[in-house]
Amino acid sequence: MAIQRLTPAELKVRLDAGEKLVLLDVREPGEVAVCVVAGSKAIPLGELTRRVGELDPSAATVCICHHGVRSANAASTLERLGFAQLYNLTGGIDRWANDVDPTLRRY
């Protein structure tokens, strides 16, 4: 299964419907301290391969970063490691803040 793109609006609909998704935030700790999508698990991209055991390869996983570039890299890494259901949040948390939750701080 190829990595799929998911817009913030699409992700919100799926979360509101109760779909079980792992939200993997691959930004650095200082970025996560500014704002976060509620329920996300934070693992910086540089630590992902070392900490991959903290994730379930059978779970649908949405990779999140600031604008969508690091999360695309994270999704590719996870795909190589055998994860089957992967999504990249297009526009990252910046677009999430714009389209879904304008109360989030932006940077």
C-alpha positions in Angstrom: 0.0 0.0 0.0 1.4 3.4 -1.0 1.7 6.3 1.4 -1.5 8.3 1.2 -1.9 12.1 1.6 -4.4 13.3 4.1 -5.6 16.9 4.4 -6.2 18.4 7.8 -10.0 18.5 7.0 -10.0 14.8 6.0 -8.1 13.9 9.2 -10.5 15.8 11.4 -13.5 14.0 9.8 -11.8 10.7 10.5 -10.9 11.6 14.1 -14.4 12.9 14.7 -15.8 9.6 13.4 -13.8 7.8 16.1 -11.4 6.2 13.7 -8.3 4.8 15.5 -5.3 6.5 14.0 -1.8 6.9 15.4 -0.8 10.6 15.1 3.0 10.6 14.9 4.5 14.1 15.3 8.1 14.0 14.0 8.9 17.6 14.8 11.6 18.6 17.3 10.7 19.0 21.0 10.9 22.8 20.9 8.4 22.8 18.0 6.0 20.4 19.8 6.1 22.7 22.8 4.7 25.5 20.7 1.6 23.6 19.4 0.5 20.0 18.9 -2.4 18.1 17.5 -4.2 16.6 20.5 -3.4 12.9 21.0 -0.2 12.9 19.0 2.8 10.8 19.9 6.0 12.8 19.5 9.1 11.1 18.1 11.6 13.5 16.4 12.5 12.4 12.9 16.1 11.9 13.8 15.1 9.4 16.5 12.5 7.5 14.5 14.5 4.5 13.5 15.9 4.0 17.0 12.4 4.4 18.6 10.4 2.6 16.0 9.6 -0.2 18.5 7.3 2.3 20.3 4.9 2.1 17.3 2.6 -0.6 16.0 3.4 -1.5 12.4 -0.2 -2.7 11.8 -1.8 0.6 13.0 -2.9 3.3 10.6 -0.3 6.0 11.2 -0.6 9.7 10.2 2.8 11.4 10.1 2.8 15.1 11.1 5.4 17.8 10.9 5.5 21.6 10.4 4.7 21.7 6.7 4.7 18.1 5.5 8.2 17.5 4.3 9.7 15.8 7.4 6.5 13.8 7.8 6.8 12.5 4.2 10.3 11.4 5.0 9.1 9.7 8.2 6.3 7.9 6.3 8.9 6.6 3.7 11.1 5.4 6.6 8.2 3.6 8.2 7.1 2.1 4.9 10.6 0.6 4.4 10.3 -0.8 8.0 7.2 -2.7 7.1 4.4 -0.3 8.2 1.4 -0.9 5.9 -1.1 2.0 6.6 0.7 5.3 6.3 -0.6 8.8 5.7 1.2 12.1 5.4 -0.6 15.2 6.7 -0.4 17.6 3.8 0.6 21.1 4.9 1.5 19.8 8.4 0.5 21.3 11.6 0.7 24.8 10.0 -2.2 23.9 7.7 -4.0 22.1 10.6 -3.9 25.4 12.5 -5.2 27.3 9.5 -7.9 24.9 8.4 -9.0 23.0 11.6 -7.8 24.6 14.8 -7.1 28.4 14.6 -6.5 28.5 18.3 -3.1 26.8 17.9 0.0 29.0 18.0 1.8 29.2 14.7 5.5 29.5 14.1 
